[in-house]
């Protein structure tokens, strides 16, 4: 084969407004869509407890 496909390069990304459940920081984060990870790293407290604000509205 000799050919390597970097699938990560083709995954779509989205910019979401995130809210940290730990410290309440609201921040913008660009991340890959379709990820199963429900939590994202927070720049305010270094915890991985940020969720998209739209997901909060669905609850
Ligand atoms: Zn935080």
PDB file of the backbone (N, CA, C, O) and the ligand in Angstrom, with CONECT records:
HET     ZN  A 101       1
ATOM      1  N   UNK A   1       0.841  -1.196   0.000  1.00  0.00           N
ATOM      2  CA  UNK A   1       0.000   0.000   0.000  1.00  0.00           C
ATOM      3  C   UNK A   1       0.883   1.254   0.000  1.00  0.00           C
ATOM      4  O   UNK A   1       0.962   1.990  -0.984  1.00  0.00           O
ATOM      5  N   UNK A   2       1.522   1.459   1.111  1.00  0.00           N
ATOM      6  CA  UNK A   2       2.431   2.587   1.180  1.00  0.00           C
ATOM      7  C   UNK A   2       1.755   3.927   1.248  1.00  0.00           C
ATOM      8  O   UNK A   2       2.388   4.971   1.092  1.00  0.00           O
ATOM      9  N   UNK A   3       0.458   3.889   1.484  1.00  0.00           N
ATOM     10  CA  UNK A   3      -0.255   5.169   1.553  1.00  0.00           C
ATOM     11  C   UNK A   3      -0.981   5.259   2.886  1.00  0.00           C
ATOM     12  O   UNK A   3      -1.704   4.345   3.283  1.00  0.00           O
ATOM     13  N   UNK A   4      -0.782   6.340   3.544  1.00  0.00           N
ATOM     14  CA  UNK A   4      -1.411   6.542   4.848  1.00  0.00           C
ATOM     15  C   UNK A   4      -2.480   7.629   4.732  1.00  0.00           C
ATOM     16  O   UNK A   4      -2.242   8.726   4.227  1.00  0.00           O
ATOM     17  N   UNK A   5      -3.647   7.277   5.216  1.00  0.00           N
ATOM     18  CA  UNK A   5      -4.716   8.266   5.206  1.00  0.00           C
ATOM     19  C   UNK A   5      -4.875   8.847   6.602  1.00  0.00           C
ATOM     20  O   UNK A   5      -5.043   8.118   7.579  1.00  0.00           O
ATOM     21  N   UNK A   6      -4.820  10.121   6.674  1.00  0.00           N
ATOM     22  CA  UNK A   6      -5.028  10.794   7.955  1.00  0.00           C
ATOM     23  C   UNK A   6      -6.491  11.229   8.036  1.00  0.00           C
ATOM     24  O   UNK A   6      -6.866  12.324   7.617  1.00  0.00           O
ATOM     25  N   UNK A   7      -7.286  10.340   8.583  1.00  0.00           N
ATOM     26  CA  UNK A   7      -8.725  10.604   8.597  1.00  0.00           C
ATOM     27  C   UNK A   7      -9.067  11.825   9.435  1.00  0.00           C
ATOM     28  O   UNK A   7     -10.068  12.500   9.198  1.00  0.00           O
ATOM     29  N   UNK A   8      -8.227  12.091  10.409  1.00  0.00           N
ATOM     30  CA  UNK A   8      -8.516  13.223  11.261  1.00  0.00           C
ATOM     31  C   UNK A   8      -8.579  14.527  10.469  1.00  0.00           C
ATOM     32  O   UNK A   8      -9.283  15.464  10.846  1.00  0.00           O
ATOM     33  N   UNK A   9      -7.834  14.570   9.371  1.00  0.00           N
ATOM     34  CA  UNK A   9      -7.797  15.800   8.592  1.00  0.00           C
ATOM     35  C   UNK A   9      -9.119  16.076   7.885  1.00  0.00           C
ATOM     36  O   UNK A   9      -9.390  17.204   7.473  1.00  0.00           O
ATOM     37  N   UNK A  10      -9.939  15.037   7.749  1.00  0.00           N
ATOM     38  CA  UNK A  10     -11.170  15.204   6.983  1.00  0.00           C
ATOM     39  C   UNK A  10     -12.399  15.260   7.874  1.00  0.00           C
ATOM     40  O   UNK A  10     -13.526  15.412   7.402  1.00  0.00           O
ATOM     41  N   UNK A  11     -12.160  15.137   9.151  1.00  0.00           N
ATOM     42  CA  UNK A  11     -13.325  15.214  10.033  1.00  0.00           C
ATOM     43  C   UNK A  11     -13.753  16.668  10.196  1.00  0.00           C
ATOM     44  O   UNK A  11     -12.922  17.538  10.458  1.00  0.00           O
ATOM     45  N   UNK A  12     -15.016  16.925  10.044  1.00  0.00           N
ATOM     46  CA  UNK A  12     -15.493  18.305  10.161  1.00  0.00           C
ATOM     47  C   UNK A  12     -15.386  18.807  11.587  1.00  0.00           C
ATOM     48  O   UNK A  12     -15.570  18.062  12.549  1.00  0.00           O
ATOM     49  N   UNK A  13     -15.089  20.062  11.692  1.00  0.00           N
ATOM     50  CA  UNK A  13     -15.031  20.678  13.016  1.00  0.00           C
ATOM     51  C   UNK A  13     -16.127  21.730  13.125  1.00  0.00           C
ATOM     52  O   UNK A  13     -16.630  22.248  12.128  1.00  0.00           O
ATOM     53  N   UNK A  14     -16.468  22.016  14.342  1.00  0.00           N
ATOM     54  CA  UNK A  14     -17.507  23.016  14.606  1.00  0.00           C
ATOM     55  C   UNK A  14     -17.048  23.884  15.764  1.00  0.00           C
ATOM     56  O   UNK A  14     -16.358  23.424  16.674  1.00  0.00           O
ATOM     57  N   UNK A  15     -17.440  25.133  15.710  1.00  0.00           N
ATOM     58  CA  UNK A  15     -17.127  26.042  16.806  1.00  0.00           C
ATOM     59  C   UNK A  15     -18.373  26.217  17.661  1.00  0.00           C
ATOM     60  O   UNK A  15     -19.405  26.694  17.189  1.00  0.00           O
ATOM     61  N   UNK A  16     -18.263  25.830  18.905  1.00  0.00           N
ATOM     62  CA  UNK A  16     -19.397  25.903  19.809  1.00  0.00           C
ATOM     63  C   UNK A  16     -19.096  26.814  20.988  1.00  0.00           C
ATOM     64  O   UNK A  16     -17.947  26.993  21.392  1.00  0.00           O
ATOM     65  N   UNK A  17     -20.151  27.374  21.514  1.00  0.00           N
ATOM     66  CA  UNK A  17     -20.032  28.092  22.778  1.00  0.00           C
ATOM     67  C   UNK A  17     -20.176  27.080  23.905  1.00  0.00           C
ATOM     68  O   UNK A  17     -21.200  26.408  24.033  1.00  0.00           O
ATOM     69  N   UNK A  18     -19.142  26.986  24.709  1.00  0.00           N
ATOM     70  CA  UNK A  18     -19.106  25.986  25.775  1.00  0.00           C
ATOM     71  C   UNK A  18     -19.320  26.638  27.127  1.00  0.00           C
ATOM     72  O   UNK A  18     -18.960  27.794  27.346  1.00  0.00           O
ATOM     73  N   UNK A  19     -19.912  25.873  28.024  1.00  0.00           N
ATOM     74  CA  UNK A  19     -20.014  26.322  29.412  1.00  0.00           C
ATOM     75  C   UNK A  19     -19.446  25.235  30.309  1.00  0.00           C
ATOM     76  O   UNK A  19     -19.814  24.064  30.210  1.00  0.00           O
ATOM     77  N   UNK A  20     -18.545  25.648  31.181  1.00  0.00           N
ATOM     78  CA  UNK A  20     -17.927  24.696  32.095  1.00  0.00           C
ATOM     79  C   UNK A  20     -18.871  24.413  33.263  1.00  0.00           C
ATOM     80  O   UNK A  20     -19.372  25.328  33.916  1.00  0.00           O
ATOM     81  N   UNK A  21     -19.095  23.136  33.505  1.00  0.00           N
ATOM     82  CA  UNK A  21     -19.986  22.755  34.603  1.00  0.00           C
ATOM     83  C   UNK A  21     -19.297  22.875  35.953  1.00  0.00           C
ATOM     84  O   UNK A  21     -19.947  22.851  36.998  1.00  0.00           O
ATOM     85  N   UNK A  22     -17.983  23.004  35.924  1.00  0.00           N
ATOM     86  CA  UNK A  22     -17.229  23.036  37.171  1.00  0.00           C
ATOM     87  C   UNK A  22     -17.078  24.457  37.690  1.00  0.00           C
ATOM     88  O   UNK A  22     -17.350  24.729  38.860  1.00  0.00           O
ATOM     89  N   UNK A  23     -16.638  25.377  36.808  1.00  0.00           N
ATOM     90  CA  UNK A  23     -16.377  26.743  37.269  1.00  0.00           C
ATOM     91  C   UNK A  23     -17.290  27.764  36.598  1.00  0.00           C
ATOM     92  O   UNK A  23     -17.278  28.939  36.965  1.00  0.00           O
ATOM     93  N   UNK A  24     -18.085  27.326  35.612  1.00  0.00           N
ATOM     94  CA  UNK A  24     -19.048  28.221  34.998  1.00  0.00           C
ATOM     95  C   UNK A  24     -18.500  29.108  33.906  1.00  0.00           C
ATOM     96  O   UNK A  24     -19.211  29.980  33.407  1.00  0.00           O
ATOM     97  N   UNK A  25     -17.245  28.907  33.520  1.00  0.00           N
ATOM     98  CA  UNK A  25     -16.641  29.707  32.464  1.00  0.00           C
ATOM     99  C   UNK A  25     -17.311  29.417  31.121  1.00  0.00           C
ATOM    100  O   UNK A  25     -17.495  28.259  30.746  1.00  0.00           O
ATOM    101  N   UNK A  26     -17.669  30.469  30.413  1.00  0.00           N
ATOM    102  CA  UNK A  26     -18.195  30.326  29.066  1.00  0.00           C
ATOM    103  C   UNK A  26     -17.083  30.653  28.096  1.00  0.00           C
ATOM    104  O   UNK A  26     -16.453  31.705  28.196  1.00  0.00           O
ATOM    105  N   UNK A  27     -16.837  29.750  27.152  1.00  0.00           N
ATOM    106  CA  UNK A  27     -15.745  29.959  26.215  1.00  0.00           C
ATOM    107  C   UNK A  27     -16.088  29.320  24.888  1.00  0.00           C
ATOM    108  O   UNK A  27     -16.956  28.451  24.800  1.00  0.00           O
ATOM    109  N   UNK A  28     -15.391  29.767  23.857  1.00  0.00           N
ATOM    110  CA  UNK A  28     -15.592  29.239  22.514  1.00  0.00           C
ATOM    111  C   UNK A  28     -14.558  28.158  22.265  1.00  0.00           C
ATOM    112  O   UNK A  28     -13.370  28.352  22.522  1.00  0.00           O
ATOM    113  N   UNK A  29     -15.013  27.019  21.763  1.00  0.00           N
ATOM    114  CA  UNK A  29     -14.091  25.920  21.495  1.00  0.00           C
ATOM    115  C   UNK A  29     -14.393  25.318  20.131  1.00  0.00           C
ATOM    116  O   UNK A  29     -15.545  25.033  19.803  1.00  0.00           O
ATOM    117  N   UNK A  30     -13.338  25.128  19.340  1.00  0.00           N
ATOM    118  CA  UNK A  30     -13.488  24.475  18.050  1.00  0.00           C
ATOM    119  C   UNK A  30     -13.126  23.017  18.238  1.00  0.00           C
ATOM    120  O   UNK A  30     -12.039  22.698  18.720  1.00  0.00           O
ATOM    121  N   UNK A  31     -14.031  22.133  17.859  1.00  0.00           N
ATOM    122  CA  UNK A  31     -13.805  20.712  18.092  1.00  0.00           C
ATOM    123  C   UNK A  31     -14.400  19.906  16.955  1.00  0.00           C
ATOM    124  O   UNK A  31     -15.189  20.413  16.157  1.00  0.00           O
ATOM    125  N   UNK A  32     -14.009  18.643  16.895  1.00  0.00           N
ATOM    126  CA  UNK A  32     -14.487  17.759  15.843  1.00  0.00           C
ATOM    127  C   UNK A  32     -15.941  17.390  16.112  1.00  0.00           C
ATOM    128  O   UNK A  32     -16.317  17.102  17.249  1.00  0.00           O
ATOM    129  N   UNK A  33     -16.748  17.399  15.070  1.00  0.00           N
ATOM    130  CA  UNK A  33     -18.151  17.008  15.231  1.00  0.00           C
ATOM    131  C   UNK A  33     -18.261  15.501  15.328  1.00  0.00           C
ATOM    132  O   UNK A  33     -17.372  14.769  14.894  1.00  0.00           O
ATOM    133  N   UNK A  34     -19.351  15.051  15.897  1.00  0.00           N
ATOM    134  CA  UNK A  34     -19.621  13.625  15.948  1.00  0.00           C
ATOM    135  C   UNK A  34     -18.839  12.884  17.013  1.00  0.00           C
ATOM    136  O   UNK A  34     -18.891  11.655  17.075  1.00  0.00           O
ATOM    137  N   UNK A  35     -18.115  13.610  17.852  1.00  0.00           N
ATOM    138  CA  UNK A  35     -17.377  12.934  18.900  1.00  0.00           C
ATOM    139  C   UNK A  35     -18.329  12.433  19.977  1.00  0.00           C
ATOM    140  O   UNK A  35     -19.357  13.050  20.254  1.00  0.00           O
ATOM    141  N   UNK A  36     -17.974  11.323  20.567  1.00  0.00           N
ATOM    142  CA  UNK A  36     -18.816  10.784  21.628  1.00  0.00           C
ATOM    143  C   UNK A  36     -18.450  11.375  22.979  1.00  0.00           C
ATOM    144  O   UNK A  36     -19.131  11.137  23.976  1.00  0.00           O
ATOM    145  N   UNK A  37     -17.384  12.137  23.006  1.00  0.00           N
ATOM    146  CA  UNK A  37     -16.964  12.733  24.262  1.00  0.00           C
ATOM    147  C   UNK A  37     -17.935  13.843  24.648  1.00  0.00           C
ATOM    148  O   UNK A  37     -18.062  14.832  23.926  1.00  0.00           O
ATOM    149  N   UNK A  38     -18.614  13.691  25.767  1.00  0.00           N
ATOM    150  CA  UNK A  38     -19.586  14.714  26.149  1.00  0.00           C
ATOM    151  C   UNK A  38     -18.953  15.927  26.806  1.00  0.00           C
ATOM    152  O   UNK A  38     -19.577  16.985  26.888  1.00  0.00           O
ATOM    153  N   UNK A  39     -17.735  15.787  27.269  1.00  0.00           N
ATOM    154  CA  UNK A  39     -17.095  16.875  28.004  1.00  0.00           C
ATOM    155  C   UNK A  39     -15.822  17.312  27.306  1.00  0.00           C
ATOM    156  O   UNK A  39     -15.104  16.508  26.711  1.00  0.00           O
ATOM    157  N   UNK A  40     -15.563  18.604  27.395  1.00  0.00           N
ATOM    158  CA  UNK A  40     -14.403  19.186  26.747  1.00  0.00           C
ATOM    159  C   UNK A  40     -13.563  19.950  27.769  1.00  0.00           C
ATOM    160  O   UNK A  40     -14.077  20.397  28.795  1.00  0.00           O
ATOM    161  N   UNK A  41     -12.291  20.095  27.487  1.00  0.00           N
ATOM    162  CA  UNK A  41     -11.418  20.780  28.444  1.00  0.00           C
ATOM    163  C   UNK A  41     -11.782  22.248  28.594  1.00  0.00           C
ATOM    164  O   UNK A  41     -12.087  22.939  27.622  1.00  0.00           O
ATOM    165  N   UNK A  42     -11.741  22.695  29.818  1.00  0.00           N
ATOM    166  CA  UNK A  42     -12.048  24.092  30.138  1.00  0.00           C
ATOM    167  C   UNK A  42     -10.748  24.867  30.297  1.00  0.00           C
ATOM    168  O   UNK A  42      -9.846  24.418  31.005  1.00  0.00           O
ATOM    169  N   UNK A  43     -10.637  26.036  29.642  1.00  0.00           N
ATOM    170  CA  UNK A  43      -9.419  26.843  29.785  1.00  0.00           C
ATOM    171  C   UNK A  43      -9.365  27.584  31.113  1.00  0.00           C
ATOM    172  O   UNK A  43      -8.318  28.108  31.494  1.00  0.00           O
ATOM    173  N   UNK A  44     -10.487  27.629  31.816  1.00  0.00           N
ATOM    174  CA  UNK A  44     -10.516  28.409  33.043  1.00  0.00           C
ATOM    175  C   UNK A  44      -9.988  27.651  34.251  1.00  0.00           C
ATOM    176  O   UNK A  44      -9.305  28.222  35.101  1.00  0.00           O
ATOM    177  N   UNK A  45     -10.310  26.349  34.325  1.00  0.00           N
ATOM    178  CA  UNK A  45      -9.956  25.600  35.526  1.00  0.00           C
ATOM    179  C   UNK A  45      -9.201  24.321  35.194  1.00  0.00           C
ATOM    180  O   UNK A  45      -8.861  23.551  36.091  1.00  0.00           O
ATOM    181  N   UNK A  46      -8.936  24.089  33.904  1.00  0.00           N
ATOM    182  CA  UNK A  46      -8.198  22.903  33.469  1.00  0.00           C
ATOM    183  C   UNK A  46      -8.920  21.598  33.784  1.00  0.00           C
ATOM    184  O   UNK A  46      -8.310  20.529  33.776  1.00  0.00           O
ATOM    185  N   UNK A  47     -10.216  21.685  34.061  1.00  0.00           N
ATOM    186  CA  UNK A  47     -11.007  20.470  34.208  1.00  0.00           C
ATOM    187  C   UNK A  47     -11.651  20.136  32.863  1.00  0.00           C
ATOM    188  O   UNK A  47     -11.867  21.023  32.037  1.00  0.00           O
ATOM    189  N   UNK A  48     -11.954  18.865  32.648  1.00  0.00           N
ATOM    190  CA  UNK A  48     -12.623  18.469  31.414  1.00  0.00           C
ATOM    191  C   UNK A  48     -14.110  18.334  31.697  1.00  0.00           C
ATOM    192  O   UNK A  48     -14.661  17.234  31.720  1.00  0.00           O
ATOM    193  N   UNK A  49     -14.744  19.479  31.913  1.00  0.00           N
ATOM    194  CA  UNK A  49     -16.152  19.477  32.316  1.00  0.00           C
ATOM    195  C   UNK A  49     -16.979  20.466  31.519  1.00  0.00           C
ATOM    196  O   UNK A  49     -18.099  20.792  31.911  1.00  0.00           O
ATOM    197  N   UNK A  50     -16.446  20.949  30.410  1.00  0.00           N
ATOM    198  CA  UNK A  50     -17.205  21.891  29.598  1.00  0.00           C
ATOM    199  C   UNK A  50     -18.131  21.147  28.648  1.00  0.00           C
ATOM    200  O   UNK A  50     -17.754  20.129  28.068  1.00  0.00           O
ATOM    201  N   UNK A  51     -19.332  21.658  28.495  1.00  0.00           N
ATOM    202  CA  UNK A  51     -20.287  21.088  27.548  1.00  0.00           C
ATOM    203  C   UNK A  51     -20.805  22.218  26.666  1.00  0.00           C
ATOM    204  O   UNK A  51     -20.817  23.375  27.086  1.00  0.00           O
ATOM    205  N   UNK A  52     -21.238  21.889  25.429  1.00  0.00           N
ATOM    206  CA  UNK A  52     -21.819  22.916  24.561  1.00  0.00           C
ATOM    207  C   UNK A  52     -23.081  23.511  25.199  1.00  0.00           C
ATOM    208  O   UNK A  52     -23.864  22.807  25.838  1.00  0.00           O
ATOM    209  N   UNK A  53     -23.253  24.796  25.013  1.00  0.00           N
ATOM    210  CA  UNK A  53     -24.419  25.427  25.631  1.00  0.00           C
ATOM    211  C   UNK A  53     -25.721  24.895  25.060  1.00  0.00           C
ATOM    212  O   UNK A  53     -26.734  24.848  25.757  1.00  0.00           O
ATOM    213  N   UNK A  54     -25.700  24.492  23.785  1.00  0.00           N
ATOM    214  CA  UNK A  54     -26.943  23.967  23.209  1.00  0.00           C
ATOM    215  C   UNK A  54     -27.339  22.651  23.873  1.00  0.00           C
ATOM    216  O   UNK A  54     -28.523  22.322  23.945  1.00  0.00           O
ATOM    217  N   UNK A  55     -26.369  21.913  24.350  1.00  0.00           N
ATOM    218  CA  UNK A  55     -26.707  20.646  25.001  1.00  0.00           C
ATOM    219  C   UNK A  55     -27.349  20.891  26.361  1.00  0.00           C
ATOM    220  O   UNK A  55     -28.117  20.064  26.851  1.00  0.00           O
ATOM    221  N   UNK A  56     -27.030  22.029  26.965  1.00  0.00           N
ATOM    222  CA  UNK A  56     -27.660  22.362  28.237  1.00  0.00           C
ATOM    223  C   UNK A  56     -29.133  22.716  28.026  1.00  0.00           C
ATOM    224  O   UNK A  56     -29.981  22.422  28.869  1.00  0.00           O
ATOM    225  N   UNK A  57     -29.425  23.357  26.875  1.00  0.00           N
ATOM    226  CA  UNK A  57     -30.786  23.780  26.617  1.00  0.00           C
ATOM    227  C   UNK A  57     -31.691  22.591  26.315  1.00  0.00           C
ATOM    228  O   UNK A  57     -32.909  22.675  26.470  1.00  0.00           O
ATOM    229  N   UNK A  58     -31.088  21.485  25.881  1.00  0.00           N
ATOM    230  CA  UNK A  58     -31.881  20.307  25.547  1.00  0.00           C
ATOM    231  C   UNK A  58     -32.329  19.550  26.777  1.00  0.00           C
ATOM    232  O   UNK A  58     -33.259  18.745  26.713  1.00  0.00           O
ATOM    233  N   UNK A  59     -31.682  19.800  27.883  1.00  0.00           N
ATOM    234  CA  UNK A  59     -32.000  19.032  29.081  1.00  0.00           C
ATOM    235  C   UNK A  59     -33.230  19.590  29.792  1.00  0.00           C
ATOM    236  O   UNK A  59     -33.639  19.059  30.825  1.00  0.00           O
TER     237      UNK A  59
HETATM  238 ZN    ZN A 101     -13.883  25.394  34.207  1.00  0.00          ZN
END
